Amino acid sequence: MAQPGSALVWGTSGRWFKSSRPDQVIDMKSNKEISIVIFKRNSGKSFSLNISSRKLQFFISGLVLAFITLGVGIYLSYNTNIQQVAYNQLKKEHFKQTQELKVLTDELDFFQNNLNHLIEKEEELAQLLGKAVIKKKN
């Protein structure tokens, strides 16, 4: 009779139900050949290519690597183009703002010169009016 607490946790012990060995063995060292036949339409001609599975694996791996490299290159090129466009836009805006600032600075200088000129004229007028008031009192 089983006693409480004496049972093992489900699946923690006992024999394996299935073998630990794989069902299929793929022999990567074998030099199996794959034949590819291409038929040309309306000519009755064909082209046959025999290639070992190992060479085909290397070719496909190289092709995948080439596509990945191409994708990364396109991404980086596109990203660089976006950065270049953004840089050129900022450069144009900076040039435009610099020109506007120069115009505003020139206008400020013009107004300061006019203000100084008006202050000088006001002082001359004050001196003339002051002399006129003094002459009237005499």
C-alpha positions in Angstrom: 0.0 0.0 0.0 1.3 3.5 -0.9 2.0 5.8 1.9 1.4 9.6 1.6 4.5 11.5 0.6 6.4 8.4 -0.7 5.4 8.6 -4.4 7.9 10.0 -6.8 7.3 13.3 -8.7 5.8 12.5 -12.1 8.5 11.9 -14.7 11.6 12.4 -12.5 12.8 8.8 -12.5 12.4 5.5 -14.3 13.3 4.2 -17.7 13.3 6.3 -20.9 10.2 5.6 -23.0 12.0 6.2 -26.3 15.6 5.8 -27.4 17.9 8.7 -26.9 19.3 8.1 -30.3 18.0 10.0 -33.4 15.6 8.1 -35.7 17.5 9.3 -38.8 21.2 9.7 -39.4 22.3 12.2 -42.0 25.7 11.4 -43.4 27.2 14.9 -44.2 30.4 13.3 -45.4 28.8 11.4 -48.3 29.5 12.8 -51.7 26.0 12.4 -53.2 25.5 14.1 -56.5 22.5 16.1 -57.5 21.6 16.4 -61.1 19.8 19.5 -62.4 18.4 19.4 -66.0 17.2 22.6 -67.7 15.1 22.3 -70.9 15.1 25.0 -73.4 11.6 25.7 -74.8 10.8 24.9 -78.4 14.3 23.8 -79.3 14.5 20.3 -77.8 17.8 21.1 -76.2 18.7 20.6 -72.6 21.4 21.5 -70.2 22.5 19.1 -67.5 24.4 20.0 -64.3 25.8 17.4 -61.9 27.0 18.8 -58.6 27.8 17.2 -55.3 25.5 17.9 -52.4 28.5 19.3 -50.4 29.3 21.8 -53.1 25.6 22.7 -53.4 25.5 23.4 -49.6 28.5 25.7 -49.9 27.0 27.4 -52.9 23.7 28.0 -51.1 25.4 29.1 -48.0 27.5 31.6 -50.0 24.4 32.8 -51.8 22.5 33.4 -48.5 25.6 35.2 -47.1 25.8 37.3 -50.3 22.1 38.3 -50.0 22.5 39.1 -46.3 25.6 41.3 -47.1 23.7 43.0 -49.9 20.7 43.7 -47.6 23.0 45.2 -45.0 24.8 47.2 -47.6 21.5 48.6 -49.0 20.3 49.4 -45.5 23.5 51.2 -44.6 23.5 53.0 -47.9 19.9 54.0 -47.5 20.5 55.1 -43.9 23.5 57.1 -45.0 21.5 58.8 -47.8 18.8 59.7 -45.2 21.5 61.2 -43.0 23.0 63.1 -45.9 19.6 64.5 -46.9 18.9 65.5 -43.3 22.4 67.1 -43.0 21.9 69.1 -46.3 18.5 70.3 -45.1 19.9 71.4 -41.8 22.8 73.1 -43.7 20.3 75.0 -45.9 18.2 76.0 -42.9 21.3 77.2 -41.1 22.4 79.3 -44.1 18.9 80.8 -44.4 18.8 81.7 -40.7 22.3 83.2 -40.9 21.1 85.4 -43.8 18.0 86.4 -41.8 20.2 87.2 -38.8 22.5 89.4 -40.9 19.5 91.3 -42.2 18.2 91.8 -38.7 21.6 92.9 -37.5 21.9 95.4 -40.3 18.4 96.8 -39.5 19.3 97.0 -35.8 22.5 99.0 -36.7 20.4 101.3 -38.9 17.9 101.9 -36.1 20.7 102.5 -33.5 22.3 105.0 -35.8 19.0 106.8 -36.4 18.3 106.7 -32.6 21.8 108.2 -31.9 21.1 110.9 -34.6 17.7 111.7 -33.0 19.3 111.9 -29.5 21.9 114.4 -30.9 19.2 116.5 -32.5 17.1 116.4 -29.3 20.1 117.6 -27.3 20.7 120.4 -29.9 17.0 121.4 -29.7 17.1 121.4 -25.9 20.1 123.7 -26.0 18.4 126.0 -28.5 15.2 126.0 -26.5 17.0 126.6 -23.3 18.7 129.7 -24.8 15.4 130.9 -26.1 13.8 130.7 -22.7 16.7 132.5 -21.1 16.5 135.4 -23.7 12.8 135.8 -23.1 13.2 136.3 -19.4 15.7 139.0 -19.8 
